[in-house]
Amino acid sequence: MSLKVAVQMDPIEGVNIEGDTTFLMMESAQARGHSLFVYLTDSLALEDGRVFARGRDIQVRRVAGDHFTAGPVRRVELADFDVVLMRQDPPFDMHYIDATFFLEAIHPKTLVVNHPAEVRSAPEKLFVTRFPGLQPPTLITWDREAIRDFRARHGDIVLKPLNGRGGSGVTRHLKDDPNLDTLLELHAELGREPVIVQKFLPSVSKGDKRILLVDGEPVGAINRVPAKGQIRSNMAVGGTPEPVELSARDREICAAIGPELKARGLIFVGIDVIGDHLTEINVTSPTGAVALKRFTGVDATDVMWSRIEALRAQP
């Protein structure tokens, strides 16, 4: 089966092929005989119920500094494609949300991965709250009094912006830390979004596990170990990836959330697990596939394309 694949992504010129999951997705698609077209969200246009984009046909290759060849810019109707990969990086702001409305107009005739309406309704740090018993103690709020009460009950806490990404804005506050109110004021000045407050998990020093799931089934995991003296393990802020096996608790977590992911059309998902606790369900542009392939030989993107081909083959 040869599929016409459009990839909604950030500029391909800036891709780091050594760690970029989207590039691996494209590489795997091309190896399976699928054609590739890339475009930016800024080029999307909705006219009379039809969705258009301006972009380029490309071929990719794993050569640093010379990783793609592109054809001339052309305008296409996205309904003419078999698959659209929605792979632009957050922030999950109105620009991102508006793009999901555009793509919802062509799905499922054109298969959008992940389902655009479900991406919109499953913010990564909120969606996880639908699964009681898997998270550490967590509060999401604008209310400073509620945050103070939460810290009084749990002591050592971590503060995160609700729509942050890549570990940005994550801070730890001990029970007697006098800087919490000042930081909350800064959050309020920067935006209107609530913050997430979680009980600090000491096990984060051993790593933050990224587990990749395809159509609700776990494919494999890597462990991201924070730099010495840090609490953030994201590779974007200095975390070091290492191989790791799925534990019995990891499989229990995947079994609890997998059917819901599958039912929602969330085909490619990355979850974060610290110790025995699920902390995030990443559905916008999950990463980690390159490290997983390097450590284990398992290519989660190839598994993804096998599943997409099966879905496209259905009458």
N, C-alpha and C positions, 0 to 999 in steps of 0.2 A: 504494500500500500504506500503510495506517495501522497503526502499531504502538503497543502499550501499553508504555510505557517507565517503569521504576522506577530512580531514581538514589539510590544509597547514597553519602552525601556528608556533609561537615561542615555546620553550620547555614547555610542559605542567606541568613539575615539578614546574616551577616558577609562575604559574597562581595564582592570588589572587581571589578566588572564590566569595569573598564578593562583587566584583565590575566588574568582567570580563564578557564582553558581549559574547566572543567566548565560554566561559564555559557554559553560559546559552543557547547558540545555540546548543551545544552538548547535554546538559541536556534535552532540549526540543525535539531534534531529537530522543534521546534514549527513551523518554517517549512515542513517537509516533511509536515506533517499528523499528526504523532505526538502522543499525549497523554503528560503527564508527571506522575509521582508521586515525591515525595522523602521520604526517611526517614533516620534516624541508626542507626548500628550498635547503639547501646544498646537499640534497640527490637526487634532481631531475636529471634525465638523459634523453637525447633525442638521440635515435638511430634508424636510418632508418625510421624516421617519427613516431616512437612510443615513448611514454613518460613513464618513469618508476620512481618510488620513493621507498625509503627504510624507513620503519616505523613500527608501531605496532598497532594491534587491541586493542581498549580500551573500558572500561566501566567507566562511571563517577558517582560520588555521591557527594552530598553536605555535606562533612565532612572535615573540615579544617585540613590540614596536612595529610589527607588520602583520597584525592579526586578522585583517579582513580586507576584502576587495568589494567595493560597492559600485552599483550601476548608477545611472542618472536618477535624479529626483523625479518621482512621478506621483500622481494622485490616484488613489485606489478606493474602491468601495469595500469595506471590511466584510460585508456579507458574502463576498466572492471567495473568502478564505475558509479553509476547513477548521483552523484553530487560531485563536489569538492568545498569546501569553501576556498577561498583565504583570510586568516585572519592573516597573519603575519603583525606585526606592521611596519610602515615606520621606517627609512627614505626612501623616494621615490627616491632611487638612481639607478645606473645601475644594481645592484644586484636584486633590486625589479623589474625593467623593464624587465630584462632578464627572470625572472620567468613568466611574463605575456606572453612572446613569447612561452615558453614551453607549458603553459596551453592553449594557443590559438590553438595549434595543435590538441587538443582533443575536443574543444568546437565547436558546441553545442551538438554533440553526447553524450558526458558527459557534463552536465550542470555545468558551472563554475560560481560561484556567488562571486563577480560580474563579468560580461563579461570582460575577461582579456584585450582585445584590447581597450575596452571603458575605463577601469581603466587607461590604459596607455595614452589614449588621453584626459583624463579629470583630469589633476592635480588640486588638490582641491582649490588652491587659484587662478588658472587661469580659470578654468571651469566656475566659477561664473561670469566672465566678459562677458559671452555670453548672459547674461540677463540684458540688459540696464535698468536703473531706479531702480534696486533693491539694488545696493551697495551704500555705502557712497562714496564720492569722493576718487578715488583710482589711484595710479600710480605704475606701475611695470617697473623697469628699472635698468641698471647698471650705468646710467649717473648721476654723482653727481650734475652737473649744473641743470639738470631737477628736481632733488630732492630739491635743494635749491629754485628753482622757485616755486615748489609746496608748500613748507613751507611758502614762502613769501605770497602766495595767500590764504592759509588755516590756517596758524598760528600753532595751537596746532596739532601735528601729532603723529601717531604711526608707528613704523618701525618694519617689520617682515622679517625673511628670507623666501624666496619663498617656500622652501621645508622643513621648520621646522614642528614640531609636538608637540602637548601637551602644547602649549604656550611657548615653548623654544625659547629664543632669541628675545622675543617681548619687545620693549622698547617704552617709551613715550618721546616726545621732545617738549618743549614749544617753542614759536616763537624765543626767545632769548637764547635758550640753546646752549652753546658753544661747547658741546661735540659731536654734530652730526657728524662732519667731522671725528673725531677720531674713532667713532663707525663704520662709513662707511669704513674706512681703515681696521679695524679689520675684517669686513665682507669680504672684498676683499682678505685679507690674508688667511682666513679660507677656501675660496672656490670661484668658478667662477660664482655661481648662482646670478641672480639679486635679488633685495630686493623689498618688497611691502611697499609702503607708503600710509597711509590712514588718512583722517581727523579724529581726535580724537572725539569719540562719548561719551559725558558726561553720557549718559544713561547706559553705561557699569557698573556704580556703582550699578545699580539696578539688574544687572545680564546679562548673556549671555545665551540665550535660545537655547537648543539643541532639535531639532525636528527630530524624526525618521520617515522615509517614507519607505513603502514597495511597490515595483512596482509602484512608483509614487504617492501613496496615503499616506497622513499623518496618523500616528497611535497614536501619542501622543507626549508630550514634557515634559522636565524638565528645570528648571532654575538653572544656575550655578552662584552663587554670589561670587565675588572676596573677598579675605580677606581685612580687613581694610587697606587702604592706597595702595592697589595694583590695577593694571588694568587687570591682567590676571585672568580669571575665570575658566580655565580648572581645573578639579578635580585633575589632576596630579601635579599641582603646588599650591594646597591649596584651590581651589574653593569649595564652599559648595553647594551641590544640594538641591533643594527644589521643591515642586510641583507647577505646573503652568498650566493654561488653554491656549489653542490656541486662539489667538485674531483674529479679522477679518483681520488684516494685515498679520498675519501668514498664514492664509488660502489663502489669495490673492497671497502670495509668493509661496506657495505650488502649487497652481493652475497654476502659470506661469511656474514653472520648472518641474512639475510632468510629463506631456506628454513626455518631452525630456528624462527624466530619464527612463521612461518605454520603449521608443523606443530604447534606447541604451542598454537595458538589465542590467541596474543598479538597482538591485532588493532591496538591503538593503543599505540605504543611511541615513546619518545624516547631517542636515544642521544647521548652527549657525546663529542666529538672535539677533542683538543688537538693541533695540528700534524698529524702523521701517525698519531696513536695514539688508539685507542678507550679511554676511561676508565670509562664506565658504560653500562649498558643499563637504562633506567628503564621498569618495567612496572607499577608500582603506581598512580600518578596523574600521568602525564607532563604537563608544561606546555609553553608556547611557541607554542601555536596562534594566540593573539591577535596576538602580534607578527608572526608569519609572515603572517597575513592582512593586517595593516596595511602591511607592507613590500612584499609581493608580490601581494596580491590572492588568493592561494591559501588556501582554507579547508580545512585538514586534517580538521576535524570533519565537513564536508559530504562529503568523500571517504570518511570512516569510515562515515557513515550509508548512503552508496550501497553499500558493501560489506556492511554489516549487513543491509540490505534484500535484497540478493542471496542472502545466506546464509539468511535467513528464508523466502525464496521457494522454496528447494530442498525437494523432497518428503521 
